[in-house]
Amino acid sequence: MRLMEGAQPGDSLILAFCGFGTQHQKDAEGKECEAYLVPSDYAADVPKEWWAQVTSKEPQQGAAVRASGAYRLISMLELNRYITQIPAGATLTTLLDCSYPSLPGVSPSCNPPPTFPKITRGRVDYEKLFDFVSRPRFLELPQLPVQHTPPQIWRPQTFPSCKLHCFCACRLQEWDAELPLEGTVQGTFTWAFAKAGPTVGRGQLIAGCFAHGFAHLDGEAGAHEPMVWHLGTGCS
């Protein structure tokens, strides 16, 4: 995010996130959820005893550990605030290879709400999912009764003044996946993007890169629908 602070007109920036997304309740009432990017140290600030208790499959002995602390998460609304700091005349390409890639405030014509009703995933057994060829990129975290998005982020909405190309792996209700590709497990969406990008002209990237890239998967990508937004001042 620090790289965005020094952006100048004429700069071309790429912001890529390839990992897990999550939904978490906006506040203690828990009526609405927000979408978040999940860093690798997301649970560093919650008590280890509480984490072990709520994630264990075995019955726990003794008194329940009280929940405290908060996860280290980056809300999509916070990401929007960083993007709006980029000046006019610059270009930003965002690649969100995660679940819940609902970025609010992209433009007046593409403005998903920052909160949404909880999306039901059913019972999730991650140990079993690790044995599947296709692994979902979402985490269902135990709920904490705290607000993870800083209060100052919830200010009157503004839209980016830069030119923004936003590539999302799936719709909000869907989930994207990682697969064993070329000898390692990696994000299907990022892999397709990297494969397609060098083979098409810059002007054709938005219209054709995903059709080209996912053709290499021979149907392994499933029925998920990638989202492509080409937005910004003077764009449609």
N, C-alpha and C positions, 0 to 999 in steps of 0.2 A: 504494500500500500504506500510505502514511502516514495516509491518511484513515481507515483502519480503526482506527488506534491510539487515536483520540479518540471512538470510537463509544460511545453511551450507550443504556441500555434505552429503547425507544420509537422509536429511529432506524430509518429505512428506507434501506438502502444498495443501490447497484447497482455491480457489478463486471463490466465488459464487456471482452472481448479479441476483437478482430477482426483476424486476421492469420494468420501461418504457425505451424504446430506441427511438431515434429520428434521423432524417436526417437533416442536415443543410448545407447551402452553404459553401464551403471552404473559399471563400473570397468575396470581394465586387462585383466581376464580376458575380458570381453566376452560372457559367457554370457547375461546378461539386459540388457534395455533399460529406460530410463525415458522417460516422456513429458515434453516441455518446451514452453513458450511461447517464441517466438523474437522478441526485441526487434530493432529496426532496426540496432543497433550490435553484433550478435551476434559478428562476426569482428574486433572492434577490438583484441583482445589476442593474436591469433595473428600470427606473422611474415608479412609481405606476400609475401616470396619463396616461403615454403612454400605459402601459399594460392594463388599464381599457378601453382605447379608442380602441385598436386594437382587443380586445377580446369581446367587447360589440356587441350584436345583434341589438341594437337600434341605430338609427341615432344620431350622436354626434353633439352637438351645439358648436359653437366657433371654434377657430383656431386649426388645428391639432398639436398635441404635437410631437416634434422632437424626433426621436429615438436616444438613446444613451446607453452607457453601453454595457454589454455583458451577455450572459447566463453563468451559472456555469455548464459546461458540461465536461464530460471526453471522449475524443475521443478514438476510438479503436486503433489508431496509438500510442497514449500515453500509453494505456494499454500494447501494444506490447513492448514498451521501458522498462516498469517495469519488464515484464517477462524476457527480455534478461539479466537483472541484476542477475537473479537466477543462481547460479553456477552449473557446470557440477556435476553429481552425486546426485543432488536433483531431486525430482519429483513434478510436479505441475499439479493439476486437476482443470480446469476452467469449470464453469457451467454458461452459459449465457442464462438466462430465460428472454429474452427481444426481441423486434423486432430489425432489422438491426444488427444482431450479426456477422458482417463481420470483423473478426480479421485478419489483414494483418501480413505477415512475420512469419507465424507459422513454415514453413519449406520451402526449395526450391521447393518441390513438391506440397505444399499447401500454396499459397501466393496470397490471394485476393488483388486486388489493394486498396490503401487507399482511393481513391475517385471513384465516380461512377455517372452516370446521375441520376437526380432526379427521384424517384419512385413515380408515380402518384397514389394517394389514393382517388381522387375524393373529394367531399364535405364531411367533417367529422363533425357530430353533436354529441359531447361528452355527452350532456344531454340525448339524445336518446339512446346512446350506454350503458349508465349506467343502462338502463332498460332491456338490453339483458342478457340472461343467460351467454353467452360467451362474455367477454369483451376484446377487443384488447389491447395489451400492446405497443402501440406506441403513441407518441405525435407529432402533426403537429404544430410546434411553428411558430409564426410570424417571418419572416426573419429579421435579423439584419446584416447590411453591415460591419461585422467585421470578423476577423479570430480568431476562438476560440481555435484552436490548437496552442500552443506556437511555434514560428519559429524554436527554437532549436531542436524541435522534428523531423523536416524534415531534418534529417541528413542521410548520406548513410546507407542503411538498413543492419541490422545484424539479424541473426536467433538465437533462443534460444539454449543454450548449455545444458540446463536441459532436462529431459524427460518430455514431455508435453502431457496430455490428455485433449482435448478440446471438450466439449459438448455444442452444440448450439441448441436452441429450434426450429429454422426454417431457411429457406434460406433467402437471402437478400430481395427478392421480396415478400416474404410472411410476415405474422404477427402471432405472438403467442398469446395465450389468457390466461385469468384467469377465473376460474369457481367456483361456490359454491361447495366445497368439504369438507366433514366431519364437517359441521357446520360453515364454514367460507369461504370467497372468497380468493383463493390463486392460485398461478401460476400452471398451469397444468403440465408443464415440470418439475418444481422442485418437485412437489408432486409425479410424476411418478418416478423420480430419487430416492427420499427418500424411496418410497415403494419397489423399486426393489433392491436397493443397499444391504440391509442386508440379502436378500434371495439368493444371488448368490455369488459364490466364486470370489476372487479378480481377478483371471485370466479370468473369464467369464464376468466381468462387462461390458467391452466395447462391446463385441459381443451380449450380451443378455439382458442387464438391461432395455433397452427401450421397446423391444418387450414384456417383462414381465410386466413392469410398466404400459404401455398404455393398456394392456389387461384388467386392472382393470377399465378402463374408459368406457368400453362397447360402443365404437364408438363415445363418446362425444368429443374426441380430434380432430375430423375433418380430413381433408386430408393433413394437414401440414406434412412436412418431416423433422424429427429431423436430425441434422448433428452430426456425431461422428468422431472426428479426433484423432488418436492414433499416436503421432509423437514424435520426439526427436532423440537424438544421438543414432544410432544403431537400430532405430525402423523403421517400414514400415507402 
